[in-house]
Amino acid sequence: MASILLVSYHYAPSAAIGARRAARFARYLTDSGHDVHVVCGSMLPSDTSDEAYSGLSPADRSQLDLVHDEARVARVPTRFPFGRDPSQDTADLPVAERMWWKARAYAEALLPMRSWEARWGSDAARQARPLIEGGQVDLVIVSVPPGHVVHESAALAHAHGIPIVADFRDLLQPGDPIRSGRRRFPADHARRRAADAALVDLYRISDRIVFSSEEAAEYAKVDCDYIDAGRVRHVTNAFDRVDDEVGGTTGHGELELVYTGSLAYGREAQLIRLLAGLGAMRSPEDPTIRVSIVGWAGREVSTAVGEYGLGGRVTLHGWLPRQRVTEIQRSADALLLLQPPGEPGIEMAIPAKLFEYMERRKNVLSLAPTAGDRVVREHDLGVVARDGTPAEVADSLRELARVVRERPVLPQPPDVFSSRTTSAEFGAIVESCL
């Protein structure tokens, strides 16, 4: 039996993909006979409410619960500068509150203060220090997102000769060199430079570096001179429990295509190109396709809906409680996967959203060049779309309608992506370092 320290900002009972993965693996390690300690972020208000669990079956909830004695879980609160949570949705705030939020954002960008990520990283390392310096830890696992927050804990372990396994399977991927471009404010630029330097050092000191796809792993080996190719491995993210009963299609010759999630990092432009293709479908023979977007959509999306004459065919829901999001996914005919090309760190990752979609057993329309498209194509999970022109998008939508008619419900997803299989694969990597 080994004593293992897991440092992860995200953790149960949050239902976020990074939290589910960390909790799932902590459970696996505990069931395998290891002594597991966890340093994680404290639960945000949404995590402590029933909403974090809504839409999940009792079995799902049990899987996300703490895996062992709460005394072994150190929850480190996040100290936001000026108390401003940068992820807060300000669209519906009163004008005065929104202006106060923006004023604090500018102050944070202008003043030479530590970011909330750096603050949390130091606080987490302070919690980990007694275990590491007291010789109570045989191995440290760090889960990277958000950003470089786990570097300080990893550096402390490295200084004491403790092996480190770095899990890069979520937001951050290989090929993130220190950025040379300047940001708008010098203080903000300095924080970003420090974060990039910490991230690159984390690559250097980790005994194993785990990415989410074989494309990401190969890219790291070839193109990232600060990564030792012999330390690189890949294990995909995973689905948890698959829907046993899948609802029927919309009917009446209509198809409901649903996207749930963020439109950041270029996804908004992808969505607008898809809307242009949908607007180009004018033939009486074309299928009637409706699109539902759950999540924040900017003015550009609303403008595109009007410009392409899609007012009666596109629904912009905004942010919804998790239970409602799950209901919309389950009632959809097909699910839209967006992952913009161009940035290797994004393009070469298998989108975590795809594993969530696998649980719904619905056909996927994939706009996720490289890794995401490969998985959809190889495992016959739907249609890999082209969006170079509106005509190409329209053809892809017609193909999706045909596939959904012929196969409205997918079989059980491939076992290679199950939580059981991926936990065992990651566990073998951990065992190789003990």
KADAWO-V565512 format. One record per run of one state. SS is the DSSP state (hx for helix, st for strand, lp for the rest). FROM is the first residue (numbers start at 1). LEN is the number of residues. If there is no record, write none. Layout:
{{SS | FROM | LEN} {SS | FROM | LEN}}
//
This chain:
{{lp | 1 | 2} {st | 3 | 6} {lp | 9 | 8} {hx | 17 | 15} {lp | 32 | 3} {st | 35 | 7} {lp | 42 | 3} {hx | 45 | 4} {lp | 49 | 1} {hx | 50 | 3} {lp | 53 | 5} {hx | 58 | 7} {lp | 65 | 5} {hx | 70 | 3} {st | 73 | 4} {lp | 77 | 4} {hx | 81 | 3} {lp | 84 | 11} {hx | 95 | 16} {lp | 111 | 5} {hx | 116 | 18} {lp | 134 | 5} {st | 139 | 5} {lp | 144 | 7} {hx | 151 | 9} {lp | 160 | 3} {st | 163 | 5} {lp | 168 | 18} {hx | 186 | 20} {lp | 206 | 2} {st | 208 | 4} {lp | 212 | 2} {hx | 214 | 10} {lp | 224 | 5} {hx | 229 | 3} {st | 232 | 3} {lp | 235 | 4} {st | 239 | 1} {lp | 240 | 11} {st | 251 | 1} {lp | 252 | 2} {st | 254 | 7} {lp | 261 | 6} {hx | 267 | 13} {lp | 280 | 8} {st | 288 | 8} {lp | 296 | 3} {hx | 299 | 9} {lp | 308 | 6} {st | 314 | 5} {lp | 319 | 3} {hx | 322 | 10} {lp | 332 | 2} {st | 334 | 6} {lp | 340 | 4} {hx | 344 | 4} {lp | 348 | 4} {hx | 352 | 7} {lp | 359 | 4} {st | 363 | 6} {lp | 369 | 2} {hx | 371 | 8} {lp | 379 | 3} {st | 382 | 3} {lp | 385 | 5} {hx | 390 | 17} {lp | 407 | 8} {hx | 415 | 3} {st | 418 | 1} {hx | 419 | 15} {lp | 434 | 1}}
//
